Amino acid sequence: MEDEHPLVRAVYPELVDELTRLLEASGERSLAIDARDLRLVAECGCGDDYCQSIRTAEHPPGTPYGPGHRNVVLATDEGDLILDVVHERIVYVEILDRPAMARRDGRA
């Protein structure tokens, strides 16, 4: 089932490069390694023009993540990148107030 979802690095390679760099700089080496293999499960879909967030794991929208959840706020030059991490796995990448990301996989 996981292979049905494209790798984020194939769709948004610049995002993965930035995540990896910022996670390394934040001392989150394990998450930096994992960022290379994130899958694009779904776009946020909220409709807000400032949001480009993506789901990297299945999870019912609007429900709490529960035990083992933490946020990792990354120090970006522009906008916000905030990761939801559950049991040391990145499950959501919040991408706010940043320039539009262009898909590199040919899909709109």
N, CA, C and O atoms as a GROMACS GRO file, in nm:
protein
  432
    1MET      N    1   0.082  -0.119   0.000
    1MET     CA    2   0.000   0.000   0.000
    1MET      C    3   0.086   0.126   0.000
    1MET      O    4   0.055   0.223  -0.069
    2GLU      N    5   0.194   0.126   0.076
    2GLU     CA    6   0.280   0.243   0.086
    2GLU      C    7   0.339   0.279  -0.050
    2GLU      O    8   0.358   0.397  -0.079
    3ASP      N    9   0.368   0.181  -0.134
    3ASP     CA   10   0.427   0.207  -0.264
    3ASP      C   11   0.330   0.276  -0.359
    3ASP      O   12   0.372   0.328  -0.462
    4GLU      N   13   0.200   0.280  -0.325
    4GLU     CA   14   0.102   0.350  -0.407
    4GLU      C   15   0.123   0.500  -0.402
    4GLU      O   16   0.084   0.572  -0.494
    5HIS      N   17   0.185   0.548  -0.296
    5HIS     CA   18   0.208   0.691  -0.277
    5HIS      C   19   0.348   0.726  -0.325
    5HIS      O   20   0.444   0.657  -0.292
    6PRO      N   21   0.361   0.835  -0.404
    6PRO     CA   22   0.494   0.872  -0.455
    6PRO      C   23   0.585   0.920  -0.343
    6PRO      O   24   0.538   0.970  -0.240
    7LEU      N   25   0.712   0.905  -0.363
    7LEU     CA   26   0.810   0.962  -0.271
    7LEU      C   27   0.803   1.114  -0.280
    7LEU      O   28   0.794   1.169  -0.390
    8VAL      N   29   0.807   1.180  -0.168
    8VAL     CA   30   0.804   1.326  -0.167
    8VAL      C   31   0.922   1.380  -0.246
    8VAL      O   32   0.910   1.482  -0.315
    9ARG      N   33   1.037   1.314  -0.238
    9ARG     CA   34   1.156   1.362  -0.310
    9ARG      C   35   1.137   1.359  -0.462
    9ARG      O   36   1.204   1.432  -0.533
   10ALA      N   37   1.045   1.274  -0.512
   10ALA     CA   38   1.017   1.270  -0.655
   10ALA      C   39   0.920   1.381  -0.696
   10ALA      O   40   0.920   1.425  -0.811
   11VAL      N   41   0.840   1.426  -0.602
   11VAL     CA   42   0.739   1.528  -0.630
   11VAL      C   43   0.791   1.668  -0.595
   11VAL      O   44   0.775   1.762  -0.673
   12TYR      N   45   0.852   1.680  -0.479
   12TYR     CA   46   0.903   1.808  -0.430
   12TYR      C   47   1.048   1.791  -0.382
   12TYR      O   48   1.074   1.796  -0.262
   13PRO      N   49   1.141   1.772  -0.473
   13PRO     CA   50   1.280   1.745  -0.433
   13PRO      C   51   1.342   1.859  -0.352
   13PRO      O   52   1.420   1.834  -0.260
   14GLU      N   53   1.310   1.984  -0.386
   14GLU     CA   54   1.366   2.097  -0.312
   14GLU      C   55   1.319   2.097  -0.167
   14GLU      O   56   1.395   2.132  -0.077
   15LEU      N   57   1.195   2.058  -0.145
   15LEU     CA   58   1.142   2.049  -0.008
   15LEU      C   59   1.219   1.946   0.073
   15LEU      O   60   1.257   1.973   0.187
   16VAL      N   61   1.242   1.829   0.016
   16VAL     CA   62   1.314   1.724   0.088
   16VAL      C   63   1.457   1.768   0.116
   16VAL      O   64   1.510   1.743   0.224
   17ASP      N   65   1.520   1.832   0.020
   17ASP     CA   66   1.656   1.883   0.042
   17ASP      C   67   1.658   1.982   0.159
   17ASP      O   68   1.746   1.977   0.245
   18GLU      N   69   1.560   2.073   0.162
   18GLU     CA   70   1.552   2.171   0.269
   18GLU      C   71   1.522   2.104   0.404
   18GLU      O   72   1.584   2.137   0.505
   19LEU      N   73   1.427   2.012   0.404
   19LEU     CA   74   1.396   1.941   0.529
   19LEU      C   75   1.519   1.870   0.584
   19LEU      O   76   1.549   1.879   0.703
   20THR      N   77   1.589   1.801   0.497
   20THR     CA   78   1.708   1.727   0.539
   20THR      C   79   1.812   1.821   0.598
   20THR      O   80   1.868   1.794   0.704
   21ARG      N   81   1.838   1.930   0.531
   21ARG     CA   82   1.937   2.028   0.578
   21ARG      C   83   1.896   2.089   0.712
   21ARG      O   84   1.978   2.097   0.804
   22LEU      N   85   1.770   2.130   0.723
   22LEU     CA   86   1.724   2.194   0.847
   22LEU      C   87   1.718   2.096   0.964
   22LEU      O   88   1.747   2.132   1.078
   23LEU      N   89   1.680   1.973   0.936
   23LEU     CA   90   1.676   1.871   1.042
   23LEU      C   91   1.816   1.841   1.093
   23LEU      O   92   1.838   1.829   1.213
   24GLU      N   93   1.911   1.829   1.002
   24GLU     CA   94   2.051   1.808   1.042
   24GLU      C   95   2.099   1.924   1.129
   24GLU      O   96   2.162   1.902   1.233
   25ALA      N   97   2.069   2.047   1.087
   25ALA     CA   98   2.112   2.165   1.162
   25ALA      C   99   2.046   2.172   1.299
   25ALA      O  100   2.100   2.233   1.391
   26SER      N  101   1.928   2.111   1.313
   26SER     CA  102   1.855   2.111   1.440
   26SER      C  103   1.894   1.994   1.531
   26SER      O  104   1.840   1.980   1.640
   27GLY      N  105   1.987   1.911   1.485
   27GLY     CA  106   2.026   1.796   1.564
   27GLY      C  107   1.931   1.679   1.555
   27GLY      O  108   1.934   1.589   1.639
   28GLU      N  109   1.846   1.679   1.453
   28GLU     CA  110   1.748   1.571   1.432
   28GLU      C  111   1.796   1.478   1.321
   28GLU      O  112   1.729   1.461   1.219
   29ARG      N  113   1.913   1.419   1.341
   29ARG     CA  114   1.976   1.336   1.238
   29ARG      C  115   1.888   1.220   1.191
   29ARG      O  116   1.878   1.195   1.071
   30SER      N  117   1.825   1.151   1.283
   30SER     CA  118   1.740   1.037   1.247
   30SER      C  119   1.624   1.081   1.158
   30SER      O  120   1.592   1.014   1.059
   31LEU      N  121   1.561   1.192   1.194
   31LEU     CA  122   1.452   1.243   1.111
   31LEU      C  123   1.503   1.292   0.976
   31LEU      O  124   1.433   1.279   0.875
   32ALA      N  125   1.624   1.347   0.973
   32ALA     CA  126   1.683   1.392   0.846
   32ALA      C  127   1.701   1.275   0.750
   32ALA      O  128   1.675   1.287   0.630
   33ILE      N  129   1.743   1.162   0.804
   33ILE     CA  130   1.759   1.041   0.722
   33ILE      C  131   1.623   0.993   0.673
   33ILE      O  132   1.607   0.958   0.556
   34ASP      N  133   1.526   0.991   0.764
   34ASP     CA  134   1.391   0.945   0.728
   34ASP      C  135   1.323   1.036   0.625
   34ASP      O  136   1.241   0.989   0.546
   35ALA      N  137   1.357   1.165   0.626
   35ALA     CA  138   1.293   1.260   0.534
   35ALA      C  139   1.314   1.221   0.388
   35ALA      O  140   1.230   1.252   0.303
   36ARG      N  141   1.423   1.154   0.358
   36ARG     CA  142   1.451   1.112   0.219
   36ARG      C  143   1.350   1.009   0.167
   36ARG      O  144   1.332   0.995   0.046
   37ASP      N  145   1.285   0.937   0.259
   37ASP     CA  146   1.194   0.830   0.217
   37ASP      C  147   1.047   0.859   0.248
   37ASP      O  148   0.965   0.767   0.249
   38LEU      N  149   1.014   0.985   0.273
   38LEU     CA  150   0.874   1.020   0.300
   38LEU      C  151   0.789   0.995   0.176
   38LEU      O  152   0.833   1.015   0.063
   39ARG      N  153   0.667   0.952   0.200
   39ARG     CA  154   0.569   0.932   0.092
   39ARG      C  155   0.466   1.042   0.097
   39ARG      O  156   0.426   1.087   0.205
   40LEU      N  157   0.421   1.086  -0.018
   40LEU     CA  158   0.315   1.186  -0.028
   40LEU      C  159   0.182   1.113  -0.026
   40LEU      O  160   0.134   1.064  -0.128
   41VAL      N  161   0.122   1.105   0.092
   41VAL     CA  162  -0.004   1.034   0.110
   41VAL      C  163  -0.120   1.122   0.064
   41VAL      O  164  -0.212   1.074  -0.002
   42ALA      N  165  -0.116   1.252   0.099
   42ALA     CA  166  -0.224   1.343   0.058
   42ALA      C  167  -0.180   1.487   0.078
   42ALA      O  168  -0.098   1.518   0.164
   43GLU      N  169  -0.237   1.574  -0.004
   43GLU     CA  170  -0.222   1.717   0.016
   43GLU      C  171  -0.318   1.755   0.129
   43GLU      O  172  -0.414   1.683   0.154
   44CYS      N  173  -0.291   1.864   0.196
   44CYS     CA  174  -0.374   1.908   0.308
   44CYS      C  175  -0.520   1.922   0.268
   44CYS      O  176  -0.609   1.864   0.331
   45GLY      N  177  -0.545   1.997   0.163
   45GLY     CA  178  -0.682   2.011   0.115
   45GLY      C  179  -0.766   2.113   0.190
   45GLY      O  180  -0.887   2.119   0.169
   46CYS      N  181  -0.705   2.194   0.277
   46CYS     CA  182  -0.782   2.292   0.355
   46CYS      C  183  -0.834   2.406   0.268
   46CYS      O  184  -0.934   2.469   0.301
   47GLY      N  185  -0.767   2.431   0.156
   47GLY     CA  186  -0.809   2.537   0.066
   47GLY      C  187  -0.752   2.674   0.097
   47GLY      O  188  -0.775   2.768   0.021
   48ASP      N  189  -0.679   2.688   0.208
   48ASP     CA  190  -0.617   2.816   0.241
   48ASP      C  191  -0.502   2.842   0.144
   48ASP      O  192  -0.419   2.754   0.119
   49ASP      N  193  -0.496   2.964   0.089
   49ASP     CA  194  -0.395   2.994  -0.013
   49ASP      C  195  -0.253   3.000   0.044
   49ASP      O  196  -0.158   2.997  -0.034
   50TYR      N  197  -0.237   3.009   0.173
   50TYR     CA  198  -0.104   3.014   0.234
   50TYR      C  199  -0.054   2.876   0.278
   50TYR      O  200   0.057   2.864   0.329
   51CYS      N  201  -0.136   2.772   0.258
   51CYS     CA  202  -0.104   2.638   0.306
   51CYS      C  203  -0.072   2.542   0.191
   51CYS      O  204  -0.148   2.533   0.094
   52GLN      N  205   0.041   2.472   0.202
   52GLN     CA  206   0.080   2.369   0.106
   52GLN      C  207   0.117   2.240   0.180
   52GLN      O  208   0.195   2.160   0.129
   53SER      N  209   0.061   2.223   0.298
   53SER     CA  210   0.097   2.112   0.385
   53SER      C  211   0.065   1.977   0.321
   53SER      O  212  -0.024   1.965   0.236
   54ILE      N  213   0.141   1.875   0.365
   54ILE     CA  214   0.122   1.740   0.309
   54ILE      C  215   0.119   1.635   0.420
   54ILE      O  216   0.187   1.648   0.523
   55ARG      N  217   0.040   1.533   0.397
   55ARG     CA  218   0.036   1.416   0.485
   55ARG      C  219   0.138   1.314   0.433
   55ARG      O  220   0.145   1.287   0.313
   56THR      N  221   0.215   1.260   0.525
   56THR     CA  222   0.316   1.160   0.487
   56THR      C  223   0.285   1.025   0.550
   56THR      O  224   0.365   0.932   0.543
   57ALA      N  225   0.168   1.016   0.613
   57ALA     CA  226   0.118   0.890   0.670
   57ALA      C  227  -0.033   0.901   0.678
   57ALA      O  228  -0.088   1.011   0.687
   58GLU      N  229  -0.100   0.789   0.676
   58GLU     CA  230  -0.245   0.788   0.690
   58GLU      C  231  -0.283   0.834   0.830
   58GLU      O  232  -0.221   0.792   0.928
   59HIS      N  233  -0.383   0.921   0.839
   59HIS     CA  234  -0.436   0.966   0.968
   59HIS      C  235  -0.566   1.040   0.942
   59HIS      O  236  -0.573   1.124   0.852
   60PRO      N  237  -0.670   1.011   1.020
   60PRO     CA  238  -0.797   1.082   1.000
   60PRO      C  239  -0.782   1.231   1.029
   60PRO      O  240  -0.742   1.268   1.139
   61PRO      N  241  -0.814   1.317   0.933
   61PRO     CA  242  -0.802   1.462   0.955
   61PRO      C  243  -0.885   1.506   1.076
   61PRO      O  244  -0.994   1.456   1.101
   62GLY      N  245  -0.828   1.601   1.150
   62GLY     CA  246  -0.900   1.658   1.263
   62GLY      C  247  -0.896   1.578   1.390
   62GLY      O  248  -0.957   1.616   1.490
   63THR      N  249  -0.824   1.468   1.390
   63THR     CA  250  -0.814   1.387   1.512
   63THR      C  251  -0.673   1.401   1.569
   63THR      O  252  -0.576   1.416   1.495
   64PRO      N  253  -0.662   1.396   1.703
   64PRO     CA  254  -0.528   1.411   1.764
   64PRO      C  255  -0.440   1.290   1.733
   64PRO      O  256  -0.488   1.180   1.709
   65TYR      N  257  -0.310   1.314   1.736
   65TYR     CA  258  -0.215   1.206   1.711
   65TYR      C  259  -0.197   1.118   1.834
   65TYR      O  260  -0.164   1.000   1.821
   66GLY      N  261  -0.217   1.173   1.952
   66GLY     CA  262  -0.208   1.093   2.074
   66GLY      C  263  -0.066   1.078   2.126
   66GLY      O  264   0.022   1.157   2.092
   67PRO      N  265  -0.045   0.975   2.210
   67PRO     CA  266   0.087   0.954   2.272
   67PRO      C  267   0.196   0.934   2.167
   67PRO      O  268   0.173   0.877   2.060
   68GLY      N  269   0.314   0.982   2.199
   68GLY     CA  270   0.427   0.968   2.108
   68GLY      C  271   0.438   1.081   2.007
   68GLY      O  272   0.528   1.080   1.923
   69HIS      N  273   0.346   1.179   2.014
   69HIS     CA  274   0.346   1.290   1.919
   69HIS      C  275   0.431   1.406   1.971
   69HIS      O  276   0.431   1.437   2.090
   70ARG      N  277   0.502   1.468   1.878
   70ARG     CA  278   0.572   1.593   1.908
   70ARG      C  279   0.580   1.675   1.780
   70ARG      O  280   0.569   1.622   1.669
   71ASN      N  281   0.599   1.806   1.797
   71ASN     CA  282   0.620   1.895   1.684
   71ASN      C  283   0.767   1.929   1.675
   71ASN      O  284   0.835   1.945   1.776
   72VAL      N  285   0.815   1.941   1.553
   72VAL     CA  286   0.950   1.989   1.528
   72VAL      C  287   0.935   2.114   1.441
   72VAL      O  288   0.893   2.106   1.326
   73VAL      N  289   0.969   2.228   1.499
   73VAL     CA  290   0.961   2.356   1.429
   73VAL      C  291   1.099   2.384   1.370
   73VAL      O  292   1.198   2.390   1.442
   74LEU      N  293   1.103   2.400   1.238
   74LEU     CA  294   1.231   2.421   1.171
   74LEU      C  295   1.254   2.569   1.144
   74LEU      O  296   1.161   2.642   1.110
   75ALA      N  297   1.377   2.611   1.158
   75ALA     CA  298   1.415   2.751   1.138
   75ALA      C  299   1.437   2.777   0.990
   75ALA      O  300   1.544   2.749   0.936
   76THR      N  301   1.336   2.831   0.925
   76THR     CA  302   1.342   2.858   0.781
   76THR      C  303   1.369   3.005   0.755
   76THR      O  304   1.350   3.089   0.843
   77ASP      N  305   1.414   3.036   0.634
   77ASP     CA  306   1.435   3.175   0.594
   77ASP      C  307   1.302   3.242   0.559
   77ASP      O  308   1.290   3.364   0.568
   78GLU      N  309   1.204   3.162   0.519
   78GLU     CA  310   1.076   3.218   0.476
   78GLU      C  311   0.964   3.124   0.516
   78GLU      O  312   0.972   3.004   0.492
   79GLY      N  313   0.859   3.178   0.575
   79GLY     CA  314   0.742   3.098   0.612
   79GLY      C  315   0.771   3.002   0.724
   79GLY      O  316   0.866   3.017   0.800
   80ASP      N  317   0.685   2.901   0.734
   80ASP     CA  318   0.694   2.803   0.842
   80ASP      C  319   0.699   2.660   0.788
   80ASP      O  320   0.627   2.625   0.695
   81LEU      N  321   0.786   2.581   0.848
   81LEU     CA  322   0.791   2.436   0.827
   81LEU      C  323   0.782   2.374   0.966
   81LEU      O  324   0.873   2.388   1.047
   82ILE      N  325   0.673   2.304   0.991
   82ILE     CA  326   0.650   2.241   1.120
   82ILE      C  327   0.615   2.095   1.094
   82ILE      O  328   0.523   2.065   1.018
   83LEU      N  329   0.687   2.006   1.158
   83LEU     CA  330   0.664   1.863   1.139
   83LEU      C  331   0.585   1.805   1.254
   83LEU      O  332   0.611   1.836   1.371
   84ASP      N  333   0.488   1.721   1.222
   84ASP     CA  334   0.424   1.637   1.322
   84ASP      C  335   0.498   1.505   1.318
   84ASP      O  336   0.508   1.441   1.213
   85VAL      N  337   0.551   1.465   1.432
   85VAL     CA  338   0.629   1.342   1.442
   85VAL      C  339   0.561   1.253   1.545
   85VAL      O  340   0.532   1.296   1.656
   86VAL      N  341   0.534   1.128   1.507
   86VAL     CA  342   0.473   1.031   1.598
   86VAL      C  343   0.566   0.912   1.607
   86VAL      O  344   0.599   0.848   1.507
   87HIS      N  345   0.608   0.882   1.730
   87HIS     CA  346   0.702   0.771   1.753
   87HIS      C  347   0.821   0.780   1.657
   87HIS      O  348   0.862   0.681   1.596
   88GLU      N  349   0.875   0.902   1.646
   88GLU     CA  350   0.995   0.932   1.566
   88GLU      C  351   0.976   0.905   1.417
   88GLU      O  352   1.071   0.870   1.347
   89ARG      N  353   0.853   0.921   1.370
   89ARG     CA  354   0.823   0.911   1.227
   89ARG      C  355   0.750   1.039   1.185
   89ARG      O  356   0.652   1.078   1.249
   90ILE      N  357   0.797   1.103   1.079
   90ILE     CA  358   0.732   1.223   1.028
   90ILE      C  359   0.601   1.182   0.962
   90ILE      O  360   0.600   1.104   0.866
   91VAL      N  361   0.488   1.235   1.014
   91VAL     CA  362   0.357   1.197   0.961
   91VAL      C  363   0.286   1.312   0.889
   91VAL      O  364   0.189   1.290   0.816
   92TYR      N  365   0.336   1.434   0.910
   92TYR     CA  366   0.272   1.550   0.848
   92TYR      C  367   0.376   1.661   0.838
   92TYR      O  368   0.453   1.684   0.931
   93VAL      N  369   0.377   1.730   0.725
   93VAL     CA  370   0.466   1.844   0.706
   93VAL      C  371   0.379   1.967   0.684
   93VAL      O  372   0.315   1.980   0.580
   94GLU      N  373   0.378   2.055   0.782
   94GLU     CA  374   0.301   2.178   0.771
   94GLU      C  375   0.388   2.281   0.700
   94GLU      O  376   0.497   2.316   0.745
   95ILE      N  377   0.337   2.330   0.586
   95ILE     CA  378   0.411   2.422   0.500
   95ILE      C  379   0.324   2.546   0.484
   95ILE      O  380   0.225   2.545   0.411
   96LEU      N  381   0.363   2.654   0.552
   96LEU     CA  382   0.279   2.773   0.557
   96LEU      C  383   0.355   2.898   0.515
   96LEU      O  384   0.474   2.914   0.544
   97ASP      N  385   0.284   2.986   0.445
   97ASP     CA  386   0.338   3.117   0.406
   97ASP      C  387   0.472   3.108   0.334
   97ASP      O  388   0.568   3.179   0.367
   98ARG      N  389   0.477   3.019   0.237
   98ARG     CA  390   0.600   2.999   0.160
   98ARG      C  391   0.568   3.011   0.010
   98ARG      O  392   0.452   2.999  -0.030
   99PRO      N  393   0.670   3.036  -0.072
   99PRO     CA  394   0.646   3.042  -0.216
   99PRO      C  395   0.584   2.909  -0.266
   99PRO      O  396   0.608   2.802  -0.210
  100ALA      N  397   0.507   2.921  -0.371
  100ALA     CA  398   0.439   2.803  -0.427
  100ALA      C  399   0.541   2.698  -0.467
  100ALA      O  400   0.643   2.728  -0.530
  101MET      N  401   0.512   2.574  -0.432
  101MET     CA  402   0.599   2.462  -0.470
  101MET      C  403   0.548   2.404  -0.601
  101MET      O  404   0.428   2.382  -0.618
  102ALA      N  405   0.639   2.381  -0.694
  102ALA     CA  406   0.602   2.322  -0.823
  102ALA      C  407   0.624   2.172  -0.815
  102ALA      O  408   0.731   2.126  -0.773
  103ARG      N  409   0.524   2.095  -0.856
  103ARG     CA  410   0.539   1.950  -0.860
  103ARG      C  411   0.637   1.912  -0.970
  103ARG      O  412   0.636   1.972  -1.078
  104ARG      N  413   0.720   1.814  -0.944
  104ARG     CA  414   0.818   1.770  -1.042
  104ARG      C  415   0.781   1.635  -1.106
  104ARG      O  416   0.859   1.577  -1.182
  105ASP      N  417   0.660   1.586  -1.074
  105ASP     CA  418   0.619   1.456  -1.126
  105ASP      C  419   0.522   1.467  -1.242
  105ASP      O  420   0.466   1.366  -1.286
  106GLY      N  421   0.501   1.589  -1.292
  106GLY     CA  422   0.415   1.606  -1.409
  106GLY      C  423   0.267   1.615  -1.378
  106GLY      O  424   0.186   1.638  -1.468
  107ARG      N  425   0.230   1.596  -1.252
  107ARG     CA  426   0.088   1.607  -1.215
  107ARG      C  427   0.060   1.748  -1.165
  107ARG      O  428   0.148   1.815  -1.113
  108ALA      N  429  -0.063   1.790  -1.183
  108ALA     CA  430  -0.103   1.925  -1.138
  108ALA      C  431  -0.150   1.922  -0.995
  108ALA      O  432  -0.187   2.026  -0.940
   0.00000   0.00000   0.00000
